Amino acid sequence: MTTDQMMSFAVIALMMAAFVWGRFRYDLVASGALIAAVAIGIVPQAEAFGGFSDDIVIIVGSALLVSAGVARSGIMEYAIQRFAPDVSSVRAQLALLVIIVTILSAFVKNIGALAIMIPIAFQFARRSNTSPSVFLMPMAFGSLLGGLMTLVGTSPNIVVSRVRQEMTGEGFSMFDFTPVGAALAVSGLVFLVLFYRLLPIRTRASASIHEALDVNNYVTEARLVADSTVVGKTLADLLKLGGSRAVVTSILRSRALHVTPFPDVVLREGDILLIEGAPEALDRIVTQAKLSVTGSRDSAGGIAAAAVEAIIGENSNLIGGSAQRLALYDRFNVNLLAVSRKGERIQERLGAVILRLGDVVVLQGNPQTMPDILRELGCLPLAERPILLGSFRRGIVPLAILVAAMGATALGLLPVPLAFFTAAVAMVLFRVIPLREVYGAIDGPILVMLAALIPVSDSLRRTGATEIISAWLAEFASTLPPAGALTLIMVVAMAVTPFLNNAATVLVVAPIAAGFATTLGFRPEAFLMAVAIGAGCDFLTPIGHQCNTLVMGPGGYKFSDYPRLGLPLSLLVIVVAVPMLMLVWPM
């Protein structure tokens, strides 16, 4: 073994130990490993930053932005209320999410299937008052399992089919993977639903200060207009949209008629509702019921309006006045959307509420002029967080963009990186995500970690260390029985995948597997399938597959969290896959 090879093994071993230790954030660890690798010469200086242009970085960053666009559209909240209104237990929610992701991943790219379901996971987490980390990693693992079931489900299946075609003249067909892949998917689903508690509950490590804000209840005023979806329905139907996190405190049917807000009250066009609840619940009610919170008042001059939370300071000229009396819209071109007052329920119409010191208000207006207006009003803006109440959403557009991207990859019209990058740009062009929120949706630390890891991991190939591993593997496997050799191949593919990408793992390991299968007098199909399964099932790290990386930031996971749930799942995959391969593909 050469000095470069030993140094490559040493850098990666130390990096993995630092990841597991968790003392430093993952992007800092990866950056340190890159600097060390360049310093000792196992990564050329000219290639040190080649990872920033790698396809995986583009895919993950674009998928995060696309997923944020789908979440912002409100279409997923509608889907939950429409098709799963009563799913409230954590286990049932988890089962539904993992099953859908797994099935979708069999027919579309698994990262696309995962991206489309992440917003629903966040909605379920809010509904059941739990952390999204309970759902996200099992969903990522489910997407990997689903990809095993068909030829197009994951890249290793496509590559191993090509290797077989080069060897025998015939590749694998679309559903040759299904018998073994389906058995693994079903057993994996059962495991994830039963043993998800092995995973520690995390909060997002990079969460901003807005997630700690203790402004839980706002009061807003909304009017039923002609196209509101709840006209003719009961108040209880409206409140279902808020997931039990909002109440209607008053219904004004005319200037003199106040209707008591009983659940069975039938709503009419023109009714004015005072709604109190969490900001997310108010937004869901207003958006899905198509209520009007601003009337026909355009406060942003035709551009995308911004809603800003601010607290009324001691020198504010709002104190003692109301929105109507102060003519907020006429003088400042801003709409008062909601008010929060600690320890008191607001009963008046929003425009008539006498504002006090310490009230928290949501004002909507032109994002370019809003800072100056807040200073003039004497209001202190709170830490920025996404307040969507009253903002315009593109509805079905973001979902159509995502479906188009996945369709383009499934039909071979575009490669995955270009398809998702195009989808991300489309999200901005169609104003699904305002420009000011674009870079907040992209998880910078995750992208830096990936970009730094790629050249470090590639040092194994560059220094020839993978060839040494291959020689050791071939020598050892020749002494094992068929089941043992098959198991060894799968375990090695699982172990190598975090350091190469999964497609590269197949290219390195598959020829070795096929070669000693022939040497031992066995047919190569079961061994090639074992390589594809091992390369497609990295449950131990966040870096072996982009689906695992995609959920790391939003879930707040540590590097060491992955083997807690992933190690027993990996063992289950081996236990199920080896006998199934020997049964379906006789050796």
Buried (B, 14 or more C-beta within 10 A) or exposed (E): EEEBBEBBBEBBEBBBEBBEEEEEBBBBBBBBBBBBBBEBEBBEEEBBBBBBEBBBBBBBBBBBBBBBBBBBBBBBBBBBBEEBEEBBEBEBBBBBBBBBBBBBBBBBBBBBBBBBBBBBBBBBBBBBEBBBBBBBBBBBBBBBBBBBBBBBBBBBBBBBBBBBEEBEEEBBEEEBBBBBBBBBBEBBBEBBBEBBEBBBEBEBBEEEEBEEBEBEBBBBBBBBBEEBBBBEBBBEBBBBBBBEBBBBBBBBBEEEEEBEBEEEBEBEEBBBBBBBBBBBBBBBBBBBBBBBBBEEEBBBEEEBBBBBBBBBBEEBEBBEBBBBEBEBBEEBBBBBBBBBBEEEEBEBBBBEBEBBEEBBBBBBBBBEBBEEBBEEBBBBBBEBBBBBBBBEBBBEBBBBBBBBBBBBBBEEEBEBBBBBBBBBEBBBEBBBBBEEBBEBBBBEBBBBBBBBBBBBBBBBBBBBBBEBBBEEBBEBBEEBEBEEBBBBBBBBBBBBBBBBBBBBBBBBBBBBBBBBBEEBEBBBBBBBBBBBBBBBBBBBBBBBBBBBBBBBBBBBBBBEBBBBBBEBBBEBBBEBBBEBBBEBBEB
